[in-house]
Amino acid sequence: MEEIKVSDGNIGECLKIILVKKNMNIARLAELMGVSSTTLYSKFQKDVFSFKDLDRISDVLNLSYDLTFTIKD
């Protein structure tokens, strides 16, 4: 199992790396998600993904993800 960490809040870049590793492109991912490729390309370009988007992407790509907040004081 390989872990890819999101740095600087750039989820889109991490997802692009995963797509390359899975021999897939954004257009194919959009097709599997049942959304238009234009819509998904826009989300990647703006790096704006809802939790619903991330859940669906994770399902389609067979991924798991988590979000952690840590209080430092």
The 8 nearest C-alpha neighbors of each residue, nearest first, counted from 0:
[[1, 2, 3, 62, 63, 61, 17, 20],
 [2, 0, 3, 4, 17, 62, 20, 63],
 [1, 3, 4, 0, 64, 63, 5, 17],
 [2, 4, 1, 5, 13, 17, 16, 14],
 [5, 3, 6, 2, 13, 10, 9, 64],
 [4, 6, 10, 8, 9, 13, 3, 7],
 [7, 5, 8, 9, 4, 10, 13, 12],
 [6, 8, 9, 5, 10, 4, 12, 13],
 [7, 9, 6, 10, 5, 46, 11, 12],
 [10, 8, 7, 11, 12, 6, 5, 46],
 [9, 11, 13, 12, 5, 8, 14, 46],
 [12, 10, 14, 43, 46, 13, 9, 15],
 [13, 11, 15, 14, 10, 9, 16, 43],
 [14, 12, 16, 10, 15, 11, 5, 17],
 [13, 15, 17, 11, 16, 12, 18, 10],
 [14, 16, 18, 12, 17, 13, 11, 19],
 [17, 15, 13, 19, 14, 18, 20, 12],
 [16, 18, 14, 20, 15, 19, 21, 13],
 [17, 19, 23, 15, 21, 20, 16, 24],
 [20, 18, 22, 16, 21, 17, 23, 15],
 [19, 21, 17, 18, 22, 16, 23, 15],
 [20, 22, 18, 19, 23, 17, 60, 16],
 [23, 21, 19, 20, 18, 24, 17, 16],
 [22, 24, 18, 21, 19, 27, 25, 28],
 [23, 25, 27, 26, 18, 28, 22, 19],
 [24, 26, 28, 27, 29, 40, 23, 36],
 [25, 27, 36, 29, 28, 24, 30, 39],
 [28, 26, 30, 29, 24, 25, 31, 23],
 [27, 29, 25, 31, 30, 26, 32, 24],
 [30, 28, 32, 26, 36, 34, 27, 31],
 [29, 31, 27, 33, 28, 32, 34, 26],
 [32, 30, 28, 29, 33, 27, 59, 34],
 [33, 31, 29, 30, 34, 28, 59, 55],
 [32, 34, 30, 31, 29, 35, 28, 36],
 [35, 33, 29, 32, 30, 36, 38, 39],
 [34, 36, 38, 37, 29, 39, 33, 30],
 [35, 37, 26, 39, 29, 38, 40, 34],
 [38, 36, 40, 35, 39, 41, 26, 34],
 [37, 39, 41, 35, 36, 40, 42, 34],
 [38, 40, 42, 36, 41, 37, 29, 43],
 [41, 39, 43, 37, 42, 38, 36, 44],
 [42, 40, 44, 38, 39, 43, 45, 37],
 [41, 43, 39, 47, 45, 40, 46, 44],
 [42, 44, 46, 40, 11, 41, 45, 39],
 [43, 45, 41, 42, 46, 40, 11, 47],
 [44, 46, 42, 47, 43, 41, 11, 40],
 [47, 45, 43, 11, 42, 44, 10, 48],
 [48, 46, 42, 45, 49, 43, 11, 44],
 [49, 47, 52, 42, 46, 53, 50, 51],
 [50, 48, 52, 51, 53, 47, 54, 42],
 [49, 51, 53, 52, 54, 48, 55, 56],
 [50, 52, 54, 49, 53, 55, 48, 56],
 [53, 51, 49, 55, 50, 54, 48, 56],
 [52, 54, 50, 56, 55, 51, 57, 49],
 [53, 55, 51, 57, 52, 56, 50, 58],
 [54, 56, 58, 52, 57, 53, 59, 51],
 [57, 55, 53, 59, 58, 54, 60, 52],
 [56, 58, 62, 54, 60, 55, 61, 59],
 [57, 59, 55, 61, 56, 60, 54, 62],
 [58, 60, 56, 57, 61, 55, 31, 32],
 [61, 59, 57, 62, 58, 56, 21, 28],
 [62, 60, 58, 57, 59, 63, 56, 55],
 [63, 61, 57, 60, 58, 64, 59, 56],
 [62, 64, 57, 61, 65, 58, 54, 60],
 [65, 63, 62, 66, 57, 53, 54, 2],
 [66, 64, 67, 63, 68, 53, 62, 54],
 [65, 67, 68, 64, 69, 5, 50, 63],
 [66, 68, 69, 65, 70, 64, 5, 4],
 [67, 69, 70, 66, 71, 65, 72, 8],
 [68, 70, 71, 67, 72, 66, 65, 8],
 [71, 69, 72, 68, 67, 66, 65, 8],
 [70, 72, 69, 68, 67, 66, 7, 6],
 [71, 70, 69, 68, 67, 66, 7, 8]]
